[in-house]
Amino acid sequence: MAFRKAVKGALIGGGAVATAISLSQFFEYRKNQARLAYVEAQGELKEPFKDALPTREEQLSALRNAEEFDVLVVGGGATGSGCALDAVTRNLKTALVERSDFSSGTSSRSTKLIHGGVRYLQKAIMKLDYEQYMMVKEALHERANLLDIAPHLSAPLPIMLPVYKWWQLPYYWAGIKMYDLVAGSHCLKSSYVLSKSKALELFPMLKKDKLVGAIVYYDGQHNDARMNLAIALTAARHGAAIANYTEVVHLLKKPDPTGQEKVCGARCRDMITGQEFDIRAKCVINATGPFTDSLRKMDNQKTANICQPSAGVHIVIPGYYSPDNMGLLDPATSDGRVIFFLPWEKMTIAGTTDTPTEVTAHPIPMEEDINFILKEVRNYLSPDVEVRRGDVLAAWSGIRPLVTDPNSKDTQSICRNHIVNISDSGLVTIAGGKWTTYRSMAEETLDAAIKAHNLSAGPSRTVGLMLEGGKDWTPTLYIRLVQDYGLENEVAQHLAATYGGRAFDVAKMAHVTGKRWPILGKRLVSEFPYIESEVQYAIKEYACTAIDVIARRTRLGFLNVQAADEALPRIVAIMGKELKWTEQKMKEELEAAQKFLHLEMGYKARSEQLSKTTEISLTGQEVARFKKRFYKFDKESKGFITTLDVQQVLEKLSIQIDENALHEILNEVDLNKNGQVELDEFLQLMSAVQRGQISDSRLAILMKTAEEGLDLRGPVTVDRSGGGV
């Protein structure tokens, strides 16, 4: 009965929507043809800064000294950067300021998908909601455009939807096929149905019990922070004056001919030096995401809030949890949310949650959200795959700037659509929306701003406009990097996929390794392809802090907090030399970056898995086994071990470990920080390892390996000892 109702609803809804699809696709086709014809007729846009970008100091000078800009954009996320790019390519004199770093907020903390929204289409069909349908259609068009203009940073990704009930197979198939139909000519690749055996062949980690088959559809995936940065840098190349770490203190106003106060710019503060200056502009655009209402209240304290923030938490687990090129969608979790399980940067991302939250510049992933995601992941993976809490390498929370629906009781039913609002004083606000539609949102915002402020400009020219690094990128570009510069294959692939055609600029700055191979490119940490010259190049991309490098210029902090922590001293040293930091400044940068990893990237939640484990839940046999291991190091039965004890054992096995590294290894387990690891602390560690709360303790693995080595050696016989009679 449920099946009949579902299919009947889908068919009726589908029939009603099909006509709308046909008409809207026809008009969309005509509209796009006209727009592309305009762009082609105009020829290539000029790039005032074709080779080197202006430095941040030069950009600040341009902001301070310009008599008046046509447009001042506040907010350096995807939408704000998109607005700046749209404005400057319409030949408007454009400025952009961002209080923190470009993409430091929501735009770097997404699910990394470029998608139309399968579940929004489902709502559109089931509820005959034309607005939802148009939102999906717009997003699918923008998905295709984004894949075209930044091919180095984005690519199609197949996503599997496993089916565990026979009646769901035709139901989900109809919905996914409708998704393909709505995409029309922008469909990346047609969806298809898989048998149970084929689904398990492509996704071996999938739970086998009751699986009847799967449906695979295609969406796009990207490196969100790098994509955001590419948009901002492209705007700068075309002549926009952009500056990060530049805060709006208050809005400037002046009376118009009727005596009404109108916004005419902003008082700004350089967060690095503390200097304040005015930026005059005919139009000010508020594109501050979750902080939308803060800027609106600068304009008018009595204005009502239009944003309702929602927190979305994601976790990163090792790459072996998912195939290299196949994602997974859980369409109905235990509380009705949607969970994605996706390969990204050779790791696996799982998320997201959707809960109301307070607006903050430093959102922290909560332990309950991390455990919720892990629980849902376990429901879809084979029991053979033990999903351990200790395998969470990083976690983060992003705040979605949802547009408030006064009739909504929870954030899950709020539409991700956007609104453009113009206040009585002329402040233009763009709020809501999603990553995928940043460009069309920017276009709509500029259209409204131009009309409201009588600016002289033509139509948008950003469809098909290549972003930074995209123009000279080819799938085989990395081979030239290997051949011309002697870079490792993995490093060359990473540089090509991160910087596109600009990868050669990074390679030219790389240092000689002193090895036979690779010739150039010293890695920051051994297991990731990030190299030291990227830190130097990051400064040219306006990186001002160590956090900018580990979080947004590279993605190390989002992929593995421990690896990022390990790389920090070298990153700070390189930046300190380039930016002429004092010793005190370098110390402050290191501490700030460590705090960022500790709170915002989930290091605190990760490390507390041991410190919170007050119980030692081991069997008597396990306790005896681990005590025996411990006393192989604690020869004198002191009840604790030190770095010296461990070194003595390792020397017997001809294993050499740097003393500082060994101190770090023991410090991870030394809960009371007294310079030694007591037996209780060691048993606590092993209990946490057994539970799966900790999966990669260096001390646990080191001691186990050493014990096995000692056992293999066995006792030395008398005749070989040199003694005896």
C-alpha positions in Angstrom: 0.0 0.0 0.0 2.8 2.4 0.9 4.5 1.5 -2.4 1.3 2.3 -4.4 0.8 5.6 -2.6 4.5 6.6 -3.1 4.5 5.7 -6.8 1.1 7.3 -7.5 2.3 10.5 -5.8 5.5 10.5 -7.7 3.7 9.9 -11.1 1.1 12.6 -10.5 3.7 15.0 -9.2 6.0 14.0 -12.1 3.3 14.6 -14.7 2.6 18.0 -13.3 6.2 18.9 -13.1 7.1 17.5 -16.5 5.3 20.3 -18.4 7.1 22.9 -16.3 10.4 21.1 -17.0 9.9 21.3 -20.8 8.9 25.0 -20.8 11.5 26.1 -18.3 14.3 24.2 -20.2 13.3 25.9 -23.5 13.3 29.4 -21.9 16.6 28.6 -20.1 18.2 27.5 -23.3 17.2 30.7 -25.1 18.4 32.8 -22.2 21.8 31.0 -22.1 22.3 31.3 -25.8 21.7 35.0 -25.7 24.0 35.4 -22.7 26.8 33.3 -24.2 26.4 35.2 -27.5 26.9 38.5 -25.6 30.1 37.2 -23.9 31.5 35.9 -27.2 30.8 39.2 -28.9 32.7 41.1 -26.2 35.7 38.9 -26.6 38.1 38.1 -23.8 38.0 40.4 -20.8 41.2 42.3 -20.1 43.3 41.2 -17.1 45.2 44.2 -15.6 47.3 41.8 -13.5 48.1 39.0 -15.9 51.3 37.9 -14.3 51.8 38.9 -10.6 48.9 40.0 -8.4 49.2 43.1 -6.3 50.5 42.5 -2.8 48.1 42.9 0.1 49.8 46.2 1.0 49.2 47.4 -2.5 45.6 46.3 -2.3 45.1 48.2 0.9 46.7 51.3 -0.6 44.2 51.1 -3.5 41.3 50.8 -1.0 42.5 53.7 1.1 43.4 56.1 -1.8 40.5 55.5 -4.2 38.2 58.5 -4.3 35.1 56.3 -4.7 34.2 52.8 -5.8 31.1 51.8 -7.7 30.7 48.7 -5.5 32.0 47.7 -2.1 31.4 44.1 -1.2 31.6 43.1 2.5 32.4 39.4 2.9 35.0 37.2 1.3 33.1 33.9 1.2 31.9 32.2 -2.0 29.0 34.6 -2.5 30.9 37.8 -1.7 33.9 36.8 -3.9 31.3 36.0 -6.6 29.8 39.4 -6.3 33.2 41.1 -6.6 34.0 39.0 -9.7 30.6 39.7 -11.3 30.9 43.5 -10.6 34.5 43.9 -11.8 33.8 42.0 -15.1 30.9 44.4 -15.7 33.6 47.2 -15.7 32.4 48.5 -12.3 35.1 49.8 -10.0 35.0 47.2 -7.3 36.3 46.7 -3.7 36.0 43.7 -1.4 36.8 43.4 2.3 36.8 40.4 4.6 37.1 40.5 8.3 39.1 37.2 8.5 40.5 35.2 5.6 38.8 34.4 2.3 36.6 31.3 2.8 37.4 31.3 6.5 33.8 30.7 7.4 31.1 28.5 6.0 32.5 28.3 2.4 35.5 26.2 3.6 33.4 23.9 5.8 31.0 22.4 3.3 30.3 18.8 2.2 32.6 19.6 -0.8 29.7 18.8 -3.2 28.6 20.8 -6.3 25.1 19.6 -6.5 21.5 20.4 -7.4 20.0 18.8 -4.4 18.3 15.4 -4.8 16.1 15.8 -1.8 14.9 19.3 -2.8 13.7 17.8 -6.1 11.9 15.1 -4.1 10.1 17.8 -2.2 9.4 19.7 -5.4 7.7 16.7 -6.9 5.8 15.4 -3.9 4.6 18.9 -2.9 4.2 20.3 -6.4 6.6 23.1 -5.3 7.6 25.0 -8.4 10.0 27.3 -6.4 11.9 24.2 -5.1 12.0 22.8 -8.6 13.5 26.0 -10.1 16.1 26.1 -7.3 17.2 22.6 -8.3 17.3 23.5 -11.9 19.3 26.6 -11.3 21.8 24.6 -9.2 22.2 22.0 -11.9 23.0 24.6 -14.4 25.5 26.2 -12.1 27.0 22.8 -11.3 27.8 22.4 -15.0 29.3 25.9 -15.2 31.5 25.4 -12.1 32.9 22.2 -13.4 33.7 24.0 -16.7 35.4 27.1 -15.3 37.5 25.4 -12.6 38.3 21.9 -14.0 41.4 21.6 -11.8 39.5 22.1 -8.6 36.3 20.1 -9.5 35.2 16.8 -11.1 32.1 14.6 -11.4 31.6 12.1 -8.7 29.4 9.0 -8.8 27.3 8.6 -5.7 25.7 5.3 -4.7 22.3 5.1 -3.1 22.0 1.6 -1.6 18.5 0.1 -1.5 17.4 -2.5 1.1 13.7 -2.8 0.3 12.4 -4.0 -3.1 9.6 -1.4 -3.3 12.2 1.4 -2.9 14.1 0.5 -6.0 11.6 1.8 -8.6 10.7 4.7 -6.3 14.3 5.9 -5.9 15.1 5.1 -9.6 12.2 7.4 -10.8 13.4 10.2 -8.6 17.0 10.0 -9.7 15.9 9.8 -13.4 13.9 12.9 -12.8 17.1 14.5 -11.5 18.8 13.6 -14.8 15.9 15.0 -16.7 15.9 18.3 -14.9 19.6 18.6 -15.6 18.9 18.3 -19.3 21.9 19.0 -21.4 23.9 19.7 -18.2 23.5 16.0 -17.0 27.0 14.9 -16.1 26.3 11.2 -16.8 23.2 9.2 -16.8 22.3 7.4 -13.6 22.0 3.6 -13.6 20.8 0.7 -11.5 23.2 -2.0 -10.0 22.5 -5.5 -8.9 23.5 -6.5 -5.4 26.7 -8.2 -6.5 27.8 -5.3 -8.7 27.1 -2.8 -5.9 29.3 -4.8 -3.6 32.0 -5.1 -6.2 32.1 -1.3 -6.6 31.6 -0.6 -2.8 33.0 -3.6 -1.0 32.5 -2.0 2.5 28.8 -1.9 2.0 26.5 -3.9 4.4 25.4 -7.0 2.5 22.4 -8.1 4.6 19.1 -7.4 3.0 20.7 -5.4 0.2 18.7 -5.7 -3.0 20.6 -3.4 -5.3 21.8 0.2 -5.7 21.3 3.3 -7.8 24.3 5.4 -8.9 23.9 9.0 -9.9 26.4 11.8 -10.6 27.1 15.1 -8.9 30.2 17.3 -8.8 32.9 17.5 -6.1 35.4 20.3 -5.4 38.0 21.7 -3.1 35.8 24.4 -1.6 38.3 26.7 0.1 40.6 26.7 -2.9 37.6 27.3 -5.2 36.5 30.3 -3.1 40.1 31.6 -3.2 40.2 31.1 -7.0 37.1 33.3 -7.3 38.6 36.0 -5.2 41.9 35.9 -7.0 40.2 36.0 -10.4 38.4 39.2 -9.3 41.7 40.7 -8.2 43.3 39.8 -11.6 40.5 41.7 -13.3 41.2 44.8 -11.2 39.1 44.4 -8.1 40.8 45.8 -4.9 40.4 43.0 -2.4 41.8 42.7 1.2 41.4 40.0 3.8 41.7 40.8 7.6 39.9 44.1 6.9 36.9 44.6 9.2 34.0 47.0 8.7 33.8 49.1 11.9 30.7 51.0 10.8 28.8 52.1 7.7 29.2 55.6 6.2 26.1 57.5 5.3 25.2 60.8 3.7 21.9 62.5 2.9 20.5 62.3 -0.6 18.7 65.2 -2.3 15.5 64.4 -0.4 17.3 64.4 2.9 17.2 60.6 3.5 20.3 59.0 4.9 22.0 56.7 2.3 24.9 54.2 2.8 27.9 55.6 0.9 30.7 53.4 2.1 32.3 51.9 5.2 34.9 52.7 7.9 37.3 49.8 7.9 40.1 48.5 10.1 43.2 46.6 9.0 43.2 43.7 11.5 47.0 43.2 11.1 48.1 46.8 11.8 45.1 48.2 13.5 44.9 51.2 11.1 41.5 52.5 10.2 40.4 54.1 6.9 37.3 55.0 4.9 36.2 53.3 1.7 33.7 55.4 -0.3 31.3 53.5 -2.6 28.1 54.2 -4.6 26.8 50.8 -3.5 27.6 48.6 -0.5 26.8 44.9 -0.8 26.3 42.8 2.4 27.5 39.2 1.7 28.5 38.2 5.1 26.8 34.8 5.3 25.8 33.9 9.0 26.8 37.5 10.0 24.3 39.0 7.6 22.1 40.5 10.4 25.1 42.0 12.1 25.8 44.3 9.2 22.1 45.0 8.6 21.9 46.2 12.2 24.9 48.5 11.6 22.6 50.1 9.0 19.4 50.0 11.1 19.4 48.7 14.7 15.6 48.1 14.5 15.8 45.8 11.5 14.4 42.3 12.0 16.7 39.2 11.6 16.4 37.4 8.3 18.9 34.6 8.9 18.5 31.5 11.1 21.9 29.7 11.5 22.2 26.0 11.3 25.3 24.0 12.3 26.6 21.2 10.0 29.3 18.9 11.4 31.5 16.7 9.2 34.2 14.2 10.1 37.2 12.9 8.2 38.2 9.2 8.5 40.9 7.2 6.6 40.5 6.7 2.9 40.2 3.0 3.2 36.6 3.4 4.4 35.4 4.2 0.9 36.4 3.4 -2.7 38.6 5.9 -4.4 35.9 7.2 -6.7 32.5 6.3 -5.3 30.4 8.2 -2.8 27.5 7.0 -0.7 24.2 8.6 0.2 22.1 7.6 3.1 18.7 9.2 2.2 16.9 8.6 5.5 18.9 8.5 8.7 17.5 7.7 12.1 16.3 11.3 12.6 15.4 12.1 9.0 18.6 13.8 7.9 20.7 13.0 4.9 24.2 11.7 5.4 26.9 11.7 2.7 29.9 9.4 2.8 32.4 10.7 0.2 36.0 10.2 -0.9 37.9 13.5 -0.8 41.7 14.2 -1.1 42.4 10.5 -0.5 40.4 10.6 2.7 36.7 10.0 3.5 34.3 12.7 4.5 31.1 11.8 6.4 28.3 14.3 7.2 26.4 16.4 7.8 24.3 17.3 10.8 21.7 20.0 10.8 21.0 21.6 14.1 20.1 25.2 15.2 23.1 27.1 16.6 24.3 30.5 17.7 26.4 32.6 15.2 30.1 32.5 16.0 33.3 33.0 14.1 34.8 29.9 15.6 32.2 27.0 15.5 33.3 23.8 17.4 32.3 20.3 16.4 30.5 18.6 19.3 31.2 15.0 20.4 27.5 14.1 20.2 27.5 15.1 16.5 30.6 13.2 15.8 29.1 10.1 17.4 25.8 10.5 15.5 27.6 10.5 12.2 29.7 7.5 13.2 26.5 5.6 14.2 24.8 6.3 10.9 27.9 5.3 9.0 28.0 2.0 10.9 24.4 1.3 9.7 25.5 1.2 6.1 28.9 -0.5 6.3 29.6 -4.2 6.6 30.0 -5.5 10.2 33.5 -6.7 9.0 34.5 -3.0 8.9 34.9 -1.7 12.5 34.1 2.0 12.4 36.1 3.3 15.4 35.9 6.7 17.1 39.7 6.8 17.1 39.7 6.8 13.3 38.3 10.3 13.2 41.3 12.3 11.9 39.6 15.7 11.9 36.1 17.2 12.4 34.6 20.6 11.8 31.4 22.5 12.1 30.1 25.0 9.5 27.3 27.5 10.0 24.7 27.6 7.2 23.1 31.0 6.7 19.5 29.8 6.1 16.8 32.3 5.3 14.3 32.3 8.1 10.9 30.9 7.5 8.6 32.2 10.4 6.3 29.2 10.0 9.1 26.7 10.3 9.7 24.8 13.6 13.1 23.4 12.7 15.9 24.1 10.3 15.4 20.9 8.3 12.3 22.3 6.5 13.9 25.6 5.7 14.6 26.2 2.0 18.2 26.8 1.1 17.1 29.4 -1.4 18.3 33.0 -1.2 16.9 36.5 -1.0 18.2 39.8 -2.2 17.1 42.7 0.0 17.6 46.5 -0.4 17.2 48.6 2.7 15.7 52.1 2.8 19.3 53.4 3.0 20.4 51.5 0.0 22.3 48.6 1.6 22.1 45.6 -0.7 22.0 42.3 1.2 22.3 38.8 -0.3 21.4 36.1 2.2 20.8 32.3 2.1 21.5 30.1 -0.9 24.1 27.4 -1.3 27.7 27.0 -2.5 26.7 25.7 -5.9 24.6 28.7 -6.8 27.1 31.4 -5.7 27.5 32.7 -9.3 23.8 33.1 -10.1 23.3 34.6 -6.6 26.0 37.2 -7.4 24.5 37.9 -10.8 21.1 38.5 -9.3 22.6 40.7 -6.5 24.5 42.9 -9.0 21.4 43.2 -11.2 19.4 44.5 -8.2 22.3 46.8 -7.1 22.8 48.3 -10.5 19.1 49.0 -10.8 18.7 50.4 -7.3 21.8 52.7 -7.5 21.6 53.6 -11.2 25.1 52.2 -11.9 26.3 52.1 -15.5 27.0 48.4 -16.3 26.0 45.7 -18.8 24.8 42.2 -18.1 26.8 39.6 -16.2 29.8 38.0 -18.0 30.7 35.3 -15.5 29.1 32.3 -17.3 32.1 30.4 -18.9 34.6 32.8 -17.3 37.6 30.7 -16.3 38.8 30.9 -12.7 42.4 31.3 -11.5 44.5 28.4 -12.7 41.7 26.8 -14.9 42.6 28.2 -18.3 46.0 26.5 -18.7 45.1 23.2 -16.9 45.0 19.9 -18.7 44.6 16.4 -17.2 48.2 15.6 -18.1 49.7 18.8 -16.8 51.3 17.0 -13.8 53.5 15.0 -16.2 55.3 18.2 -17.3 55.8 19.1 -13.6 57.5 15.7 -13.0 59.6 16.0 -16.1 60.6 19.6 -15.9 61.1 20.0 -12.1 61.8 16.5 -10.8 58.9 16.4 -8.5 57.3 13.3 -7.0 54.4 12.0 -9.0 52.0 12.4 -6.1 53.2 15.9 -5.4 52.9 16.9 -9.1 49.4 15.6 -9.2 48.5 17.6 -6.1 50.0 20.8 -7.4 48.2 20.5 -10.7 44.9 19.7 -9.0 45.3 22.7 -6.6 46.8 25.5 -8.6 46.0 24.4 -12.2 48.1 26.4 -14.7 49.7 28.3 -11.8 51.3 25.1 -10.5 54.5 25.9 -12.4 54.9 29.1 -10.3 54.8 26.9 -7.1 57.3 24.4 -8.6 59.7 27.2 -9.5 59.9 28.2 -5.8 60.5 24.6 -4.6 63.8 23.8 -2.9 66.3 21.1 -3.8 65.9 18.0 -1.6 69.5 16.8 -1.9 68.3 13.3 -2.8 68.5 11.4 -6.0 64.7 11.6 -6.3 62.7 13.7 -5.9 65.0 16.5 -7.0 62.7 19.3 -5.8 59.9 19.6 -3.3 60.5 19.1 0.4 57.3 17.8 2.0 55.8 19.4 5.1 54.8 16.0 6.5 55.7 12.7 5.0 52.2 11.3 4.3 50.7 14.3 2.5 51.9 15.8 -0.8 52.1 19.4 0.5 55.5 21.0 0.0 57.4 23.9 1.6 57.2 26.2 -1.4 53.4 26.2 -1.1 53.8 28.1 2.1 55.8 30.8 0.3 53.3 30.8 -2.5 50.4 31.1 0.0 51.7 34.5 1.0 51.4 35.6 -2.6 47.8 34.4 -2.3 47.2 36.8 0.6 47.8 34.2 3.4 48.6 36.2 6.6 48.6 33.6 9.3 49.7 30.0 9.8 46.0 29.1 10.1 45.4 30.4 6.5 48.0 27.9 5.3 46.9 24.8 7.1 43.2 25.4 6.7 42.7 27.1 3.3 45.8 27.4 1.1 46.5 23.7 1.9 43.8 21.5 3.5 46.0 19.8 5.9 44.1 20.9 9.0 40.9 19.6 7.5 42.4 16.2 6.7 44.5 15.3 9.7 44.9 17.5 12.8 47.9 15.6 14.1 49.8 15.9 10.8 48.9 19.6 10.7 50.2 20.1 14.2 53.4 18.3 13.2 53.8 20.6 10.2 53.1 23.9 12.1 56.6 24.7 13.4 58.1 24.5 9.8 55.2 26.5 8.4 55.6 29.2 11.0 59.4 29.3 10.4 58.9 29.8 6.6 56.2 32.5 7.1 58.3 34.2 9.8 61.2 34.5 7.4 59.1 35.7 4.5 57.0 38.2 6.5 59.9 39.2 8.9 58.0 38.1 12.0 59.7 38.6 15.4 60.3 35.6 17.7 57.3 36.7 19.8 55.1 36.9 16.7 56.1 33.4 15.6 55.3 32.1 19.0 51.9 33.7 18.9 51.2 32.3 15.5 52.1 28.8 16.5 49.9 29.0 19.6 46.9 30.4 17.6 47.2 27.7 15.0 47.4 25.0 17.7 44.3 26.4 19.4 42.5 26.4 16.0 43.3 22.7 15.5 42.4 21.9 19.1 39.0 23.6 19.1 37.7 24.1 15.5 39.2 21.0 13.8 38.3 18.5 16.5 41.7 17.9 18.0 40.2 18.5 21.5 37.4 15.9 21.0 40.0 13.5 19.6 42.5 13.8 22.4 39.9 13.6 25.1 39.0 10.1 24.0 41.9 9.0 26.3 41.7 11.5 29.1 37.9 10.9 29.5 38.4 7.1 29.6 38.5 6.8 33.4 37.4 3.1 33.3 39.8 0.4 32.4 37.5 -2.2 30.7 39.9 -5.0 30.1 39.5 -8.7 30.9 41.8 -10.3 33.4 43.7 -12.0 30.6 44.1 -8.7 28.7 45.4 -6.9 31.8 48.0 -9.7 32.4 49.1 -9.5 28.8 49.5 -5.7 28.8 51.2 -5.7 32.1 53.7 -8.2 30.7 54.3 -5.8 27.8 54.7 -2.8 30.1 57.3 -4.6 32.3 59.4 -5.4 29.3 60.1 -1.6 29.3 59.9 -1.1 33.1 62.7 -3.4 33.9 63.1 -2.1 37.5 59.4 -2.5 38.2 59.1 1.2 39.1 55.5 1.4 38.0 56.2 3.9 35.3 58.3 4.2 32.1 60.3 7.2 30.8 61.9 8.0 27.4 65.1 6.5 28.7 63.4 3.1 29.4 61.9 3.0 25.9 65.3 4.1 24.3 67.1 1.2 26.0 64.7 -1.4 24.6 64.8 0.1 21.2 68.6 0.1 21.2 68.6 -3.7 21.8 66.5 -4.0 18.6 68.8 -1.5 16.7 65.9 0.9 16.3 66.7 4.6 16.5 64.2 7.3 17.2 64.9 11.0 17.8 64.7 11.8 21.5 62.4 14.8 20.9 60.1 12.5 18.8 60.1 9.9 21.6 59.2 12.6 24.2 56.2 13.6 22.0 55.1 10.0 21.7 55.1 9.5 25.5 53.5 12.9 26.1 50.4 11.8 24.2 49.7 9.2 26.9 51.1 11.1 29.9 47.8 12.3 31.2 49.1 14.0 34.4 52.0 15.5 32.5 54.7 14.4 35.0 57.2 13.2 32.3 56.4 9.6 32.7 53.8 7.0 31.7 52.4 5.1 34.7 51.0 1.5 34.5 47.5 2.8 35.0 47.9 5.3 32.1 49.2 2.6 29.9 46.3 0.3 30.8 43.9 3.2 30.1 45.5 3.6 26.7 45.2 -0.1 25.8 41.6 -0.1 27.0 40.8 2.9 24.7 42.6 1.1 21.8 40.6 -2.1 22.5 37.3 -0.1 22.5 38.3 1.7 19.2 38.3 5.1 20.9 41.9 5.5 19.8 43.2 3.8 16.7 46.7 5.2 16.0 48.5 5.6 19.3 52.2 5.8 18.4 53.2 4.5 21.9 50.8 1.5 21.7 52.1 0.4 18.3 55.7 1.1 19.2 55.5 -1.0 22.3 53.7 -3.9 20.6 56.3 -3.9 17.8 59.2 -3.8 20.2 57.6 -6.7 22.3 57.3 -8.8 19.2 60.9 -8.1 18.3 62.1 -9.0 21.7 60.1 -12.3 21.7 61.6 -13.2 18.3 65.1 -12.7 19.6 64.6 -15.1 22.5 67.1 -15.8 25.2 70.8 -15.8 24.3 72.3 -19.4 24.5 75.3 -20.0 26.7 77.6 -21.0 23.9 76.9 -17.8 22.0 77.1 -15.6 25.1 80.8 -16.1 25.5 80.4 -17.5 29.0 80.1 -20.9 30.5 82.6 -23.6 31.2 
